[in-house]
Every structure is written in structure tokens, then in C-alpha cells.
């Protein structure tokens, strides 16, 4: 593996339970095993006011909680961009970045995405892990005792439709998140 000439920003996004965190951890291990310096940021994060607020609103119901979760989520991402000294790393991996806007109601999701994408850095390495809503819901039921407002089959279908439409109109590499973990991992490495 060659050394990057400059920092490489990698974005891993997708529905809840699409395998984003799993793939970020695997990519982190692979890159660090090859002597690279890597920073991984998960959103919403636990280490600041904006991330904690975003997470808290995800467990509430109603339109105001919906908008508040999206608003604090975007502030959390912007904070990550501004707060961390990227120059110290070969790779920065952001988990859940632009696609949080897909949780906004239509057509605000598209407006939010375009606005957000115009003010934050993007990358040639943006991976959207596309998982069917049914598979995402199965994973959520299996692995989580407490569910967020968007973690039901109806919301997963709606969010996937919006997120996939955004991914297909931008420079995302759409990966089949229903495949085995190892297959998705190999695809991500191949693109990098």
C-alpha cells in the first residue's frame, strides 16, 4: 500500500444497521496495520454537546424532535470538521456524514443535502452502504434493545428511498450492504 500524497477523507454512510461502524472499524484496522495514521469519527458522537443532543432527540417522537435531531447532527459533523487537526493523519474516516439529511422530510432532505454538501468537504471515497429496509430492520430487532425514532420498517423504507436518490445523483460508491461483511470490506479496499 502506497503512502497517500495528502490526507485521504473516507466517508461511510448508509441506513441504520447497514454496517457503517463495522466497515469503519475494519478499514481502520487494515490501514493501521499498514502503518497509516487514521482518525475515525462517528456521528452523532458522544464527546460533545451537539452529538449528545442529536442522539437524545433520536429517541423522542414528533416533528420538533425530528428537526432537532437533524439540526444537532449537522452541527456535530461541522464540529468534527473544525475541531480535529486533520493534517496529523493519513486517513480520516467519517461514519455518517452527509446522509443524515435523508432523515429530513421531503423535499427538505434534498435541500439540506445540497446545502450541507456545499459547506463541508466531500471526497472521491464516499461509500453508501445500501441495505434493504427489511434486512436493516431485522438487524435492528436482533441487536438493539432501545430503538430510535427512525428504526421501524416504514421509516427505513422512506429514508432508504431518499438516501439512495441522493447517493445516485452525487459521487457515492453504492455498496450492497446485504452482502457478507468480508465482501463489502473487499469492495471498499478495492475502491481505495
C-alpha positions in Angstrom: 0.0 0.0 0.0 1.5 3.3 -1.1 1.6 6.3 1.2 -1.0 8.9 0.3 0.4 12.2 -1.0 -2.1 14.1 1.2 -4.8 13.3 3.7 -7.5 10.9 2.4 -11.0 11.6 3.6 -13.2 8.5 3.6 -16.9 8.7 4.2 -19.0 5.7 5.1 -22.7 6.3 5.2 -26.0 4.3 5.0 -29.2 3.4 6.8 -29.2 2.4 10.4 -27.8 -1.1 10.7 -26.2 -1.1 7.3 -22.8 -2.0 8.6 -21.2 1.5 8.7 -19.4 1.1 12.0 -18.3 -2.4 11.3 -16.7 -1.3 8.0 -15.1 1.7 9.6 -13.5 -0.5 12.3 -12.3 -3.0 9.6 -10.9 -0.2 7.5 -9.2 1.4 10.5 -7.5 -2.0 11.4 -6.4 -2.6 7.8 -4.9 0.9 7.4 -3.2 1.0 10.8 -1.8 -2.5 10.1 -0.2 -1.0 7.0 1.5 1.8 9.0 -1.1 4.6 8.3 -2.3 7.1 10.8 -6.1 7.1 10.9 -8.8 9.1 12.7 -12.3 7.7 12.8 -15.3 10.0 13.7 -18.7 8.5 14.3 -21.8 10.8 14.1 -23.7 11.6 16.2 -20.7 11.4 18.5 -20.6 11.0 22.3 -17.9 13.5 23.1 -19.6 16.9 22.6 -22.8 18.7 23.3 -24.1 18.6 19.7 -23.7 14.9 19.3 -25.2 14.1 22.6 -28.2 16.3 21.9 -28.7 14.7 18.4 -28.7 11.2 20.0 -31.1 12.3 22.7 -33.6 13.7 20.1 -33.4 10.4 18.1 -35.2 8.6 20.9 -38.1 11.1 21.1 -41.2 11.4 18.8 -42.7 14.2 16.8 -41.7 16.7 14.2 -39.8 19.0 16.6 -37.6 16.1 17.8 -37.1 15.1 14.1 -35.8 18.5 13.1 -33.8 18.9 16.3 -32.1 15.6 15.8 -31.1 16.6 12.2 -30.0 20.1 13.3 -27.8 18.9 16.1 -26.4 16.1 13.9 -25.3 18.6 11.3 -23.7 20.8 14.0 -21.9 17.7 15.3 -20.4 16.9 11.9 -19.4 20.5 11.4 -17.7 20.4 14.8 -15.8 17.3 13.8 -14.6 19.1 10.7 -13.5 22.2 12.5 -12.2 20.6 15.8 -9.8 17.9 14.6 -6.4 18.7 13.1 -6.6 16.6 10.0 -3.0 17.2 9.0 -1.8 14.8 11.6 -3.4 11.8 9.8 -3.0 9.9 6.5 -6.7 9.0 6.6 -9.8 10.4 8.2 -12.9 8.2 8.2 -16.2 9.8 8.9 -19.1 7.5 9.7 -22.5 9.1 9.0 -21.8 12.3 7.3 -24.0 13.8 4.6 -26.8 11.2 4.5 -28.2 12.3 7.8 -30.1 14.8 5.7 -32.1 11.9 4.3 -33.9 11.7 7.6 -35.5 15.1 6.9 -38.9 15.2 5.3 -39.2 15.5 1.5 -38.2 17.8 -0.2 -36.2 19.3 2.7 -33.9 16.2 2.5 -32.6 17.3 -0.9 -32.3 21.0 0.1 -30.5 20.0 3.3 -28.1 17.7 1.4 -27.2 20.2 -1.3 -26.7 22.9 1.4 -24.6 20.6 3.6 -22.6 19.2 0.7 -21.7 22.8 -0.3 -20.2 23.7 3.1 -18.4 20.5 4.2 -15.6 18.7 2.5 -16.5 15.8 0.2 -14.3 13.1 -1.1 -13.7 10.7 -4.0 -14.1 8.0 -1.4 -17.7 8.2 -0.3 -19.3 4.9 0.3 -23.1 4.4 0.7 -23.8 1.0 2.2 -27.2 0.1 0.7 -29.1 -2.4 2.7 -32.7 -3.3 2.2 -35.1 -1.9 4.8 -36.2 -5.4 5.7 -32.6 -6.5 6.4 -31.8 -3.3 8.3 -35.0 -3.8 10.4 -34.0 -7.5 11.1 -30.6 -6.4 12.3 -32.1 -3.7 14.5 -34.5 -6.1 16.1 -31.7 -8.6 16.7 -29.1 -6.2 18.1 -30.8 -3.3 19.8 -32.9 -3.1 22.9 -33.8 0.6 22.5 -34.8 2.0 19.1 -34.5 5.4 17.6 -37.5 7.2 16.0 -36.4 6.1 12.5 -35.8 2.5 13.3 -39.0 1.0 12.1 -39.8 -0.6 8.8 -41.8 2.3 7.4 -39.2 4.9 8.3 -36.4 2.7 7.0 -38.1 2.4 3.6 -38.7 6.1 3.3 -35.2 7.0 4.4 -33.6 4.5 2.1 -35.5 5.8 -0.9 -34.4 9.4 -0.1 -30.8 8.5 0.7 -30.4 6.3 -2.4 -31.7 9.0 -4.6 -29.2 11.4 -3.1 -26.3 8.9 -3.5 -27.2 8.2 -7.1 -27.1 11.9 -8.0 -23.7 12.5 -6.4 -20.3 10.8 -6.5 -21.1 8.0 -4.0 -19.9 4.4 -4.5 -23.0 2.4 -3.7 -22.2 -0.9 -2.0 -24.5 -3.8 -1.4 -24.8 -3.8 2.4 -26.8 -7.1 2.3 -23.6 -8.9 1.3 -21.4 -10.6 3.8 -19.2 -8.2 5.8 -16.0 -9.6 4.2 -17.3 -8.9 0.7 -18.2 -5.3 1.5 -14.8 -4.8 3.1 -13.0 -6.1 0.0 -15.1 -3.8 -2.2 -14.2 -0.8 -0.1 -10.5 -1.6 -0.2 -10.6 -2.1 -3.9 -12.0 1.3 -4.5 -9.5 2.9 -2.1 
